[in-house]
Amino acid sequence: MEKRFSQRKQQCLNKLDVSKKGSVDEGIQHVVCLLNRREEYFTTSSCSGRVILIDGSPERSHVQKKNCVWLFVTHHKCTSDDLICGVARSTGNSVLKFEPFVLHVQCRNLENAQLMHSVAVDSGFRNSGLTVGKTGKIITVRFETAVRSTHGLEVPLTHEGKLLVEHEYIHFLTQTANQMMEENIRRIHRFYQNLQSALLTDKLQKLQIPDPPCSQGLQDPPHTQEIEQEERNKTSVYKWRRKREQHQTDCYHGDGDSSVPELEDCLDLFS
């Protein structure tokens, strides 16, 4: 399984980037490099987060990114002029979106995937999850962690090329999208810091030498045996004195011939 994982990782990292941009976003290059340097992980797709204005066909009730025109896109904060210039070129149904950071990571085993998922959730990416895939009859376990956030934005701005809102509302949307981008950047930084810490802790735990297993046949140390024997002797002496004193008292206050103790009492003296 580990050999197959290493082969998949090599194949994936050697493939050309088929994304629209053709490269890893600058804002998450340090995250991608950190994971791909580890033998337990490799990234399959990612986006640092973006503000995007897309224009769909008027015949379609739902705008899809595959069949649309990209009027504007940025992985940084935008301005109102950027959006106004974009909607001016719309001929269909344009939609403004903010899409947060997303990262897909294949993990070598379940333990690695759980670590990645825990870091993602603790960093504010509550919509993260794990998937396990199968390949034909041979079950190839793939623990793919999707790091996603729940904060997003999707607002229609034009219909059949006609602007539906005032420019003042576009200014408001610009501020909202930029605030989301700032929060997105903070979460990426938090994720990177938490990931570094978790990977370091995991590595240190694996380097620790485990304590030798305890043997059920081991005896207590000699000094422990001596202490226990001394305590038993003290207890025996105490019991013998207590029985003797009790016997003498019974002989003095008892009825009949008390010079010969009962058999049970005599046996107790030697217990």
MIDOSE-1310 file (N, C-alpha, C; in nm, 2 decimals, decimal comma, always signed):
residues 271
mekr	+0,08/-0,12/+0,00/+0,00/+0,00/+0,00/+0,09/+0,13/+0,00; +0,19/+0,13/+0,08/+0,28/+0,24/+0,08/+0,35/+0,27/-0,05; +0,38/+0,15/-0,12/+0,45/+0,17/-0,25/+0,35/+0,23/-0,35; +0,23/+0,19/-0,34/+0,13/+0,24/-0,44/+0,11/+0,39/-0,41
fsqr	+0,10/+0,42/-0,28/+0,08/+0,56/-0,24/+0,20/+0,65/-0,29; +0,32/+0,60/-0,28/+0,44/+0,67/-0,33/+0,43/+0,69/-0,48; +0,39/+0,58/-0,55/+0,38/+0,59/-0,70/+0,27/+0,70/-0,74; +0,16/+0,70/-0,67/+0,05/+0,79/-0,70/+0,10/+0,94/-0,68
kqqc	+0,18/+0,95/-0,57/+0,23/+1,08/-0,53/+0,32/+1,13/-0,64; +0,41/+1,05/-0,69/+0,51/+1,08/-0,79/+0,44/+1,12/-0,92; +0,34/+1,04/-0,96/+0,27/+1,07/-1,08/+0,19/+1,20/-1,07; +0,13/+1,22/-0,96/+0,05/+1,35/-0,94/+0,14/+1,47/-0,94
lnkl	+0,25/+1,47/-0,88/+0,34/+1,58/-0,87/+0,41/+1,61/-1,00; +0,42/+1,51/-1,08/+0,49/+1,52/-1,21/+0,39/+1,57/-1,32; +0,26/+1,56/-1,30/+0,16/+1,60/-1,40/+0,16/+1,75/-1,42; +0,12/+1,80/-1,53/+0,10/+1,94/-1,56/-0,02/+1,99/-1,48
dvsk	-0,01/+2,11/-1,44/-0,12/+2,18/-1,37/-0,23/+2,22/-1,47; -0,35/+2,15/-1,46/-0,45/+2,17/-1,56/-0,55/+2,28/-1,52; -0,53/+2,35/-1,41/-0,62/+2,45/-1,37/-0,62/+2,57/-1,46; -0,72/+2,66/-1,45/-0,73/+2,77/-1,54/-0,60/+2,86/-1,53
kgsv	-0,55/+2,87/-1,40/-0,44/+2,96/-1,38/-0,31/+2,89/-1,42; -0,30/+2,76/-1,40/-0,18/+2,68/-1,44/-0,07/+2,67/-1,34; -0,10/+2,72/-1,22/+0,00/+2,71/-1,11/-0,06/+2,72/-0,98; +0,02/+2,69/-0,87/-0,04/+2,70/-0,74/-0,04/+2,85/-0,70
degi	-0,15/+2,89/-0,64/-0,17/+3,03/-0,60/-0,06/+3,07/-0,50; -0,01/+3,19/-0,52/+0,10/+3,25/-0,44/+0,07/+3,24/-0,29; -0,05/+3,27/-0,25/-0,09/+3,28/-0,11/-0,09/+3,15/-0,04; -0,08/+3,03/-0,11/-0,07/+2,91/-0,04/+0,04/+2,82/-0,08
qhvv	+0,14/+2,88/-0,15/+0,25/+2,80/-0,20/+0,33/+2,74/-0,08; +0,34/+2,81/+0,03/+0,41/+2,76/+0,15/+0,34/+2,64/+0,21; +0,20/+2,64/+0,21/+0,12/+2,53/+0,26/+0,14/+2,41/+0,17; +0,13/+2,42/+0,04/+0,15/+2,31/-0,05/+0,28/+2,25/-0,04
clln	+0,39/+2,33/-0,04/+0,52/+2,28/-0,03/+0,55/+2,21/+0,10; +0,49/+2,26/+0,21/+0,50/+2,19/+0,34/+0,45/+2,05/+0,34; +0,33/+2,03/+0,27/+0,27/+1,90/+0,27/+0,34/+1,81/+0,17; +0,38/+1,86/+0,05/+0,44/+1,78/-0,05/+0,58/+1,73/-0,01
rree	+0,64/+1,80/+0,08/+0,77/+1,76/+0,13/+0,76/+1,64/+0,23; +0,64/+1,62/+0,28/+0,62/+1,50/+0,37/+0,58/+1,38/+0,30; +0,64/+1,27/+0,34/+0,61/+1,14/+0,27/+0,47/+1,09/+0,29; +0,40/+1,14/+0,39/+0,26/+1,09/+0,42/+0,16/+1,17/+0,34
yftt	+0,19/+1,27/+0,27/+0,09/+1,36/+0,21/+0,13/+1,40/+0,07; +0,03/+1,44/-0,01/+0,05/+1,52/-0,13/-0,08/+1,58/-0,17; -0,07/+1,70/-0,23/-0,18/+1,78/-0,27/-0,23/+1,75/-0,41; -0,36/+1,74/-0,43/-0,41/+1,71/-0,56/-0,47/+1,84/-0,63
sscs	-0,53/+1,93/-0,55/-0,58/+2,05/-0,61/-0,59/+2,15/-0,49; -0,60/+2,28/-0,53/-0,60/+2,39/-0,43/-0,64/+2,52/-0,49; -0,69/+2,61/-0,40/-0,72/+2,75/-0,44/-0,71/+2,83/-0,31; -0,64/+2,94/-0,32/-0,62/+3,02/-0,20/-0,74/+3,10/-0,16
grvi	-0,84/+3,10/-0,25/-0,96/+3,18/-0,23/-0,96/+3,29/-0,33; -1,08/+3,33/-0,38/-1,09/+3,42/-0,49/-1,22/+3,49/-0,49; -1,22/+3,61/-0,55/-1,34/+3,69/-0,59/-1,35/+3,67/-0,74; -1,47/+3,62/-0,78/-1,49/+3,59/-0,92/-1,62/+3,64/-0,97
lidg	-1,62/+3,70/-1,09/-1,75/+3,75/-1,15/-1,76/+3,67/-1,28; -1,86/+3,59/-1,29/-1,88/+3,50/-1,41/-2,01/+3,54/-1,48; -2,01/+3,52/-1,61/-2,13/+3,55/-1,69/-2,18/+3,42/-1,76; -2,30/+3,38/-1,72/-2,36/+3,26/-1,78/-2,46/+3,29/-1,89
sper	-2,50/+3,19/-1,96/-2,59/+3,20/-2,07/-2,73/+3,23/-2,02; -2,80/+3,33/-2,09/-2,94/+3,37/-2,05/-3,03/+3,25/-2,05; -3,00/+3,15/-2,13/-3,09/+3,03/-2,14/-3,09/+2,94/-2,02; -2,98/+2,96/-1,94/-2,96/+2,87/-1,83/-3,01/+2,94/-1,70
shvq	-3,08/+2,86/-1,63/-3,13/+2,92/-1,50/-3,03/+2,91/-1,39; -2,93/+2,83/-1,41/-2,82/+2,82/-1,31/-2,68/+2,84/-1,38; -2,61/+2,93/-1,32/-2,48/+2,97/-1,38/-2,37/+2,86/-1,34; -2,31/+2,80/-1,44/-2,20/+2,70/-1,41/-2,07/+2,76/-1,46
kknc	-1,96/+2,73/-1,38/-1,83/+2,79/-1,42/-1,78/+2,72/-1,55; -1,82/+2,60/-1,57/-1,77/+2,53/-1,69/-1,82/+2,59/-1,82; -1,94/+2,64/-1,82/-2,00/+2,70/-1,94/-2,03/+2,84/-1,92; -1,93/+2,92/-1,89/-1,95/+3,06/-1,87/-1,83/+3,14/-1,91
vwlf	-1,84/+3,27/-1,90/-1,73/+3,36/-1,93/-1,69/+3,43/-1,80; -1,56/+3,43/-1,78/-1,50/+3,49/-1,66/-1,48/+3,63/-1,69; -1,56/+3,72/-1,62/-1,55/+3,86/-1,64/-1,44/+3,92/-1,56; -1,42/+3,86/-1,44/-1,32/+3,92/-1,35/-1,29/+3,81/-1,24
vthh	-1,16/+3,80/-1,21/-1,12/+3,71/-1,10/-0,99/+3,76/-1,04; -0,98/+3,75/-0,91/-0,86/+3,78/-0,83/-0,85/+3,70/-0,71; -0,73/+3,67/-0,67/-0,70/+3,60/-0,54/-0,66/+3,69/-0,43; -0,69/+3,82/-0,46/-0,66/+3,92/-0,36/-0,78/+4,01/-0,34
kcts	-0,77/+4,11/-0,27/-0,88/+4,21/-0,25/-0,91/+4,28/-0,38; -1,03/+4,32/-0,40/-1,07/+4,39/-0,53/-1,12/+4,53/-0,50; -1,15/+4,60/-0,61/-1,21/+4,74/-0,59/-1,35/+4,74/-0,66; -1,43/+4,84/-0,63/-1,56/+4,85/-0,69/-1,55/+4,87/-0,84
ddli	-1,44/+4,94/-0,89/-1,42/+4,96/-1,03/-1,40/+4,83/-1,10; -1,33/+4,74/-1,04/-1,31/+4,61/-1,10/-1,44/+4,54/-1,13; -1,53/+4,54/-1,04/-1,66/+4,48/-1,05/-1,75/+4,55/-1,15; -1,75/+4,68/-1,14/-1,83/+4,76/-1,23/-1,79/+4,75/-1,38
cgva	-1,66/+4,74/-1,40/-1,61/+4,72/-1,54/-1,64/+4,58/-1,58; -1,64/+4,48/-1,49/-1,68/+4,35/-1,53/-1,82/+4,33/-1,57; -1,91/+4,39/-1,49/-2,06/+4,37/-1,52/-2,09/+4,45/-1,65; -2,02/+4,55/-1,68/-2,04/+4,63/-1,80/-2,03/+4,54/-1,93
rstg	-1,95/+4,44/-1,92/-1,92/+4,35/-2,03/-2,02/+4,23/-2,03; -2,11/+4,22/-1,94/-2,20/+4,11/-1,93/-2,30/+4,11/-2,04; -2,33/+3,99/-2,10/-2,43/+3,98/-2,20/-2,54/+3,87/-2,15; -2,51/+3,81/-2,04/-2,60/+3,71/-1,99/-2,64/+3,74/-1,84
nsvl	-2,63/+3,63/-1,76/-2,66/+3,64/-1,62/-2,53/+3,63/-1,54; -2,49/+3,75/-1,49/-2,36/+3,75/-1,42/-2,38/+3,73/-1,27; -2,29/+3,66/-1,21/-2,30/+3,63/-1,07/-2,16/+3,67/-1,00; -2,17/+3,74/-0,89/-2,04/+3,77/-0,81/-2,03/+3,66/-0,70
kfep	-1,91/+3,60/-0,69/-1,89/+3,50/-0,59/-1,76/+3,53/-0,52; -1,76/+3,49/-0,39/-1,64/+3,48/-0,31/-1,63/+3,33/-0,28; -1,52/+3,27/-0,32/-1,49/+3,13/-0,29/-1,37/+3,12/-0,20; -1,39/+3,07/-0,08/-1,27/+3,06/+0,02/-1,17/+2,95/-0,02
fvlh	-1,06/+2,95/+0,06/-0,95/+2,86/+0,05/-1,01/+2,71/+0,04; -0,95/+2,64/-0,05/-0,99/+2,49/-0,06/-0,86/+2,42/-0,09; -0,85/+2,30/-0,03/-0,72/+2,22/-0,05/-0,76/+2,07/-0,04; -0,72/+2,00/-0,14/-0,74/+1,85/-0,14/-0,61/+1,78/-0,12
vqcr	-0,60/+1,70/-0,02/-0,48/+1,63/+0,02/-0,50/+1,48/+0,03; -0,42/+1,41/-0,04/-0,42/+1,26/-0,02/-0,33/+1,22/+0,09; -0,37/+1,13/+0,17/-0,30/+1,09/+0,29/-0,27/+0,94/+0,28; -0,16/+0,91/+0,34/-0,11/+0,77/+0,33/-0,20/+0,67/+0,41
nlen	-0,25/+0,71/+0,52/-0,33/+0,62/+0,60/-0,43/+0,70/+0,68; -0,52/+0,63/+0,75/-0,63/+0,70/+0,83/-0,57/+0,79/+0,94; -0,47/+0,75/+1,00/-0,41/+0,83/+1,11/-0,36/+0,97/+1,05; -0,30/+0,96/+0,94/-0,25/+1,09/+0,88/-0,37/+1,18/+0,84
aqlm	-0,47/+1,11/+0,78/-0,59/+1,18/+0,74/-0,66/+1,25/+0,86; -0,67/+1,18/+0,97/-0,74/+1,23/+1,09/-0,66/+1,35/+1,14; -0,53/+1,35/+1,14/-0,45/+1,46/+1,18/-0,48/+1,58/+1,10; -0,48/+1,56/+0,96/-0,50/+1,67/+0,87/-0,64/+1,73/+0,89
hsva	-0,74/+1,64/+0,91/-0,88/+1,69/+0,93/-0,89/+1,77/+1,06; -0,83/+1,72/+1,17/-0,83/+1,79/+1,30/-0,77/+1,93/+1,29; -0,66/+1,94/+1,22/-0,59/+2,07/+1,20/-0,68/+2,16/+1,13; -0,75/+2,11/+1,02/-0,84/+2,20/+0,94/-0,95/+2,25/+1,02
vdsg	-1,02/+2,16/+1,09/-1,14/+2,20/+1,17/-1,09/+2,30/+1,28; -0,98/+2,28/+1,35/-0,94/+2,36/+1,46/-0,89/+2,50/+1,40; -0,86/+2,51/+1,27/-0,82/+2,63/+1,21/-0,94/+2,71/+1,16; -1,06/+2,66/+1,17/-1,17/+2,74/+1,13/-1,24/+2,69/+1,00
frns	-1,18/+2,58/+0,94/-1,24/+2,52/+0,82/-1,34/+2,41/+0,86; -1,46/+2,45/+0,90/-1,55/+2,36/+0,96/-1,61/+2,26/+0,85; -1,60/+2,30/+0,73/-1,67/+2,21/+0,62/-1,57/+2,11/+0,57; -1,46/+2,08/+0,64/-1,36/+1,99/+0,59/-1,41/+1,84/+0,62
gltv	-1,36/+1,75/+0,54/-1,40/+1,61/+0,55/-1,31/+1,51/+0,49; -1,34/+1,38/+0,51/-1,25/+1,28/+0,46/-1,33/+1,19/+0,36; -1,27/+1,14/+0,26/-1,33/+1,05/+0,16/-1,24/+0,93/+0,14; -1,30/+0,81/+0,12/-1,22/+0,69/+0,09/-1,26/+0,64/-0,04
gktg	-1,17/+0,62/-0,14/-1,20/+0,58/-0,27/-1,16/+0,43/-0,30; -1,22/+0,37/-0,40/-1,19/+0,24/-0,44/-1,16/+0,24/-0,59; -1,06/+0,16/-0,63/-1,02/+0,15/-0,77/-1,05/+0,00/-0,82; -1,15/-0,01/-0,90/-1,19/-0,15/-0,95/-1,20/-0,25/-0,84
kiit	-1,15/-0,37/-0,87/-1,17/-0,48/-0,77/-1,06/-0,47/-0,66; -0,95/-0,40/-0,70/-0,85/-0,38/-0,60/-0,88/-0,26/-0,51; -0,90/-0,28/-0,39/-0,93/-0,17/-0,30/-0,81/-0,09/-0,27; -0,80/+0,03/-0,32/-0,69/+0,12/-0,29/-0,75/+0,23/-0,19
vrfe	-0,71/+0,22/-0,07/-0,76/+0,32/+0,03/-0,69/+0,45/+0,01; -0,77/+0,55/-0,02/-0,72/+0,68/-0,03/-0,79/+0,77/+0,07; -0,72/+0,83/+0,16/-0,78/+0,92/+0,26/-0,75/+1,06/+0,21; -0,85/+1,12/+0,15/-0,83/+1,25/+0,09/-0,90/+1,35/+0,17
tavr	-0,82/+1,44/+0,23/-0,88/+1,55/+0,31/-0,91/+1,67/+0,23; -1,03/+1,72/+0,24/-1,08/+1,84/+0,18/-1,09/+1,95/+0,28; -1,00/+2,05/+0,27/-1,00/+2,16/+0,36/-1,09/+2,27/+0,30; -1,21/+2,29/+0,36/-1,30/+2,39/+0,31/-1,35/+2,48/+0,42
sthg	-1,40/+2,59/+0,38/-1,47/+2,68/+0,48/-1,61/+2,70/+0,44; -1,69/+2,75/+0,54/-1,83/+2,77/+0,51/-1,86/+2,91/+0,47; -1,77/+3,01/+0,49/-1,80/+3,15/+0,45/-1,78/+3,17/+0,31; -1,89/+3,21/+0,24/-1,88/+3,24/+0,10/-1,98/+3,34/+0,06
levp	-1,99/+3,38/-0,07/-2,07/+3,48/-0,12/-2,11/+3,45/-0,26; -2,24/+3,46/-0,30/-2,29/+3,44/-0,43/-2,41/+3,53/-0,45; -2,39/+3,63/-0,54/-2,50/+3,73/-0,56/-2,51/+3,76/-0,71; -2,63/+3,75/-0,77/-2,66/+3,78/-0,91/-2,65/+3,93/-0,93
lthe	-2,59/+3,98/-1,04/-2,58/+4,12/-1,06/-2,65/+4,16/-1,19; -2,65/+4,08/-1,29/-2,72/+4,11/-1,42/-2,81/+4,00/-1,46; -2,91/+4,03/-1,54/-2,99/+3,93/-1,61/-3,01/+3,97/-1,75; -2,96/+3,88/-1,84/-2,96/+3,91/-1,98/-2,89/+4,04/-2,02
gkll	-2,78/+4,06/-1,94/-2,69/+4,17/-1,96/-2,74/+4,30/-1,90; -2,85/+4,30/-1,83/-2,90/+4,42/-1,77/-2,87/+4,42/-1,62; -2,81/+4,53/-1,57/-2,77/+4,55/-1,43/-2,89/+4,55/-1,34; -2,89/+4,47/-1,24/-3,00/+4,45/-1,15/-2,99/+4,54/-1,03
vehe	-2,88/+4,59/-1,00/-2,85/+4,66/-0,87/-2,79/+4,80/-0,90; -2,79/+4,89/-0,80/-2,72/+5,02/-0,81/-2,57/+5,00/-0,79; -2,50/+5,10/-0,83/-2,35/+5,10/-0,81/-2,32/+5,10/-0,66; -2,41/+5,17/-0,58/-2,39/+5,17/-0,44/-2,39/+5,03/-0,38
yihf	-2,47/+4,95/-0,43/-2,48/+4,81/-0,38/-2,35/+4,73/-0,42; -2,30/+4,76/-0,53/-2,17/+4,70/-0,58/-2,06/+4,74/-0,49; -2,06/+4,87/-0,44/-1,96/+4,92/-0,34/-1,97/+4,83/-0,21; -2,10/+4,81/-0,17/-2,12/+4,73/-0,05/-2,07/+4,59/-0,07
ltqt	-2,10/+4,53/-0,18/-2,05/+4,39/-0,21/-1,90/+4,39/-0,21; -1,84/+4,49/-0,26/-1,69/+4,49/-0,27/-1,63/+4,49/-0,13; -1,69/+4,57/-0,04/-1,64/+4,57/+0,10/-1,66/+4,43/+0,17; -1,78/+4,38/+0,14/-1,81/+4,24/+0,20/-1,71/+4,14/+0,15
anqm	-1,69/+4,14/+0,02/-1,60/+4,04/-0,04/-1,46/+4,06/+0,02; -1,41/+4,18/+0,03/-1,28/+4,21/+0,08/-1,26/+4,16/+0,23; -1,37/+4,18/+0,31/-1,37/+4,14/+0,45/-1,36/+3,99/+0,45; -1,42/+3,92/+0,37/-1,42/+3,77/+0,36/-1,28/+3,73/+0,32
meen	-1,22/+3,80/+0,23/-1,08/+3,77/+0,18/-0,98/+3,78/+0,30; -1,00/+3,89/+0,38/-0,91/+3,91/+0,49/-0,92/+3,80/+0,59; -1,05/+3,76/+0,62/-1,07/+3,65/+0,72/-1,01/+3,52/+0,66; -1,03/+3,50/+0,53/-0,97/+3,38/+0,46/-0,82/+3,38/+0,48
irri	-0,75/+3,49/+0,46/-0,61/+3,49/+0,48/-0,57/+3,46/+0,62; -0,64/+3,51/+0,72/-0,61/+3,48/+0,86/-0,63/+3,33/+0,88; -0,73/+3,27/+0,83/-0,75/+3,13/+0,85/-0,64/+3,04/+0,78; -0,60/+3,08/+0,67/-0,49/+3,01/+0,60/-0,36/+3,02/+0,69
hrfy	-0,33/+3,14/+0,74/-0,22/+3,15/+0,83/-0,23/+3,06/+0,95; -0,35/+3,06/+1,01/-0,37/+2,98/+1,13/-0,36/+2,83/+1,10; -0,41/+2,79/+0,98/-0,40/+2,65/+0,94/-0,25/+2,61/+0,92; -0,17/+2,70/+0,86/-0,03/+2,67/+0,84/+0,04/+2,66/+0,97
qnlq	+0,02/+2,75/+1,06/+0,08/+2,74/+1,19/+0,04/+2,61/+1,27; -0,09/+2,58/+1,27/-0,13/+2,46/+1,34/-0,08/+2,33/+1,27; -0,07/+2,34/+1,14/-0,02/+2,22/+1,06/+0,13/+2,20/+1,10; +0,21/+2,30/+1,10/+0,35/+2,29/+1,13/+0,36/+2,23/+1,27
sall	+0,29/+2,28/+1,37/+0,29/+2,23/+1,50/+0,25/+2,08/+1,51; +0,14/+2,05/+1,44/+0,09/+1,91/+1,45/+0,19/+1,81/+1,39; +0,25/+1,85/+1,27/+0,34/+1,76/+1,21/+0,47/+1,74/+1,29; +0,51/+1,85/+1,36/+0,63/+1,84/+1,44/+0,60/+1,75/+1,56
tdkl	+0,49/+1,77/+1,62/+0,45/+1,68/+1,74/+0,44/+1,54/+1,70; +0,38/+1,51/+1,58/+0,37/+1,38/+1,53/+0,51/+1,31/+1,51; +0,60/+1,39/+1,45/+0,73/+1,34/+1,42/+0,81/+1,31/+1,55; +0,79/+1,40/+1,65/+0,86/+1,37/+1,78/+0,81/+1,25/+1,85
qklq	+0,68/+1,23/+1,84/+0,62/+1,11/+1,91/+0,67/+0,98/+1,84; +0,69/+0,98/+1,71/+0,73/+0,86/+1,64/+0,88/+0,84/+1,67; +0,96/+0,94/+1,71/+1,10/+0,92/+1,74/+1,12/+0,87/+1,88; +1,02/+0,89/+1,97/+1,04/+0,84/+2,10/+1,06/+0,69/+2,11
ipdp	+1,15/+0,65/+2,20/+1,17/+0,50/+2,22/+1,07/+0,45/+2,33; +0,99/+0,36/+2,29/+0,89/+0,31/+2,39/+0,95/+0,24/+2,51; +0,88/+0,25/+2,62/+0,93/+0,18/+2,74/+0,92/+0,03/+2,72; +1,01/-0,05/+2,78/+1,00/-0,20/+2,77/+0,88/-0,25/+2,83
pcsq	+0,81/-0,35/+2,77/+0,69/-0,40/+2,83/+0,71/-0,47/+2,96; +0,62/-0,45/+3,06/+0,63/-0,51/+3,19/+0,61/-0,66/+3,18; +0,69/-0,74/+3,25/+0,67/-0,89/+3,25/+0,59/-0,93/+3,37; +0,49/-1,01/+3,35/+0,40/-1,05/+3,46/+0,48/-1,15/+3,55
glqd	+0,59/-1,20/+3,51/+0,66/-1,30/+3,59/+0,77/-1,23/+3,68; +0,79/-1,10/+3,67/+0,89/-1,03/+3,74/+0,85/-1,03/+3,89; +0,95/-1,05/+3,98/+0,92/-1,04/+4,12/+0,95/-0,90/+4,17; +0,90/-0,87/+4,29/+0,93/-0,74/+4,35/+1,07/-0,73/+4,39
ppht	+1,13/-0,61/+4,39/+1,27/-0,60/+4,43/+1,29/-0,65/+4,57; +1,42/-0,69/+4,61/+1,45/-0,76/+4,74/+1,41/-0,67/+4,85; +1,43/-0,54/+4,84/+1,40/-0,45/+4,96/+1,25/-0,44/+4,98; +1,17/-0,46/+4,87/+1,03/-0,46/+4,89/+0,98/-0,58/+4,96
qeie	+1,04/-0,70/+4,93/+1,01/-0,82/+4,99/+1,04/-0,82/+5,14; +1,15/-0,76/+5,18/+1,20/-0,75/+5,32/+1,10/-0,66/+5,40; +1,05/-0,55/+5,34/+0,96/-0,46/+5,41/+0,83/-0,54/+5,43; +0,78/-0,61/+5,33/+0,65/-0,68/+5,34/+0,66/-0,79/+5,45
qeer	+0,78/-0,86/+5,45/+0,80/-0,97/+5,55/+0,80/-0,91/+5,69; +0,86/-0,79/+5,71/+0,87/-0,73/+5,84/+0,73/-0,69/+5,89; +0,65/-0,64/+5,79/+0,51/-0,60/+5,83/+0,43/-0,72/+5,87; +0,45/-0,84/+5,80/+0,38/-0,96/+5,84/+0,42/-1,01/+5,98
nkts	+0,55/-1,00/+6,01/+0,60/-1,04/+6,14/+0,54/-0,96/+6,25; +0,53/-0,82/+6,23/+0,47/-0,74/+6,33/+0,33/-0,77/+6,35; +0,26/-0,80/+6,24/+0,12/-0,84/+6,26/+0,10/-0,96/+6,33; +0,19/-1,06/+6,31/+0,18/-1,19/+6,38/+0,20/-1,18/+6,53
vykw	+0,30/-1,10/+6,56/+0,34/-1,07/+6,71/+0,22/-1,00/+6,78; +0,16/-0,90/+6,71/+0,05/-0,83/+6,76/-0,07/-0,92/+6,79; -0,10/-1,01/+6,69/-0,21/-1,10/+6,71/-0,18/-1,20/+6,82; -0,06/-1,24/+6,84/-0,03/-1,34/+6,94/-0,04/-1,27/+7,08
rrkr	+0,00/-1,15/+7,10/-0,01/-1,08/+7,22/-0,16/-1,05/+7,26; -0,23/-1,01/+7,15/-0,37/-0,99/+7,18/-0,45/-1,11/+7,22; -0,42/-1,23/+7,16/-0,48/-1,35/+7,19/-0,44/-1,39/+7,33; -0,31/-1,37/+7,37/-0,27/-1,42/+7,50/-0,34/-1,33/+7,61
eqhq	-0,34/-1,21/+7,59/-0,41/-1,12/+7,69/-0,55/-1,15/+7,70; -0,62/-1,18/+7,59/-0,76/-1,22/+7,59/-0,78/-1,35/+7,67; -0,69/-1,44/+7,65/-0,70/-1,57/+7,72/-0,68/-1,56/+7,87; -0,58/-1,48/+7,91/-0,56/-1,46/+8,05/-0,68/-1,40/+8,11
tdcy	-0,74/-1,30/+8,05/-0,86/-1,24/+8,10/-0,98/-1,33/+8,12; -0,99/-1,42/+8,01/-1,10/-1,52/+8,02/-1,08/-1,62/+8,13; -0,95/-1,65/+8,15/-0,92/-1,75/+8,26/-0,95/-1,69/+8,40; -0,93/-1,56/+8,41/-0,95/-1,49/+8,54/-1,10/-1,48/+8,57
hgdg	-1,18/-1,44/+8,48/-1,32/-1,41/+8,50/-1,41/-1,53/+8,46; -1,35/-1,64/+8,40/-1,43/-1,75/+8,36/-1,48/-1,84/+8,47; -1,58/-1,92/+8,44/-1,63/-2,01/+8,54/-1,57/-2,15/+8,52; -1,57/-2,23/+8,63/-1,51/-2,36/+8,62/-1,36/-2,36/+8,62
dssv	-1,31/-2,47/+8,57/-1,16/-2,49/+8,57/-1,11/-2,42/+8,45; -1,04/-2,30/+8,47/-0,99/-2,22/+8,36/-0,84/-2,24/+8,34; -0,78/-2,34/+8,41/-0,64/-2,35/+8,39/-0,60/-2,41/+8,26; -0,70/-2,48/+8,20/-0,67/-2,54/+8,07/-0,75/-2,47/+7,96
pele	-0,69/-2,40/+7,87/-0,76/-2,32/+7,77/-0,83/-2,41/+7,67; -0,93/-2,35/+7,61/-1,00/-2,42/+7,50/-0,91/-2,45/+7,39; -0,94/-2,56/+7,32/-0,85/-2,60/+7,20/-0,85/-2,49/+7,09; -0,96/-2,42/+7,07/-0,97/-2,32/+6,97/-0,88/-2,20/+7,01
dcld	-0,88/-2,16/+7,14/-0,80/-2,05/+7,18/-0,65/-2,09/+7,17; -0,61/-2,21/+7,20/-0,47/-2,25/+7,19/-0,43/-2,25/+7,04; -0,51/-2,29/+6,95/-0,48/-2,28/+6,81/-0,46/-2,14/+6,76; -0,54/-2,05/+6,82/-0,53/-1,91/+6,78/-0,40/-1,85/+6,82
lfs	-0,34/-1,90/+6,93/-0,21/-1,84/+6,98/-0,10/-1,87/+6,88; -0,12/-1,97/+6,79/-0,01/-2,00/+6,70/-0,04/-1,96/+6,56; -0,15/-1,88/+6,55/-0,19/-1,84/+6,41/-0,12/-1,71/+6,37
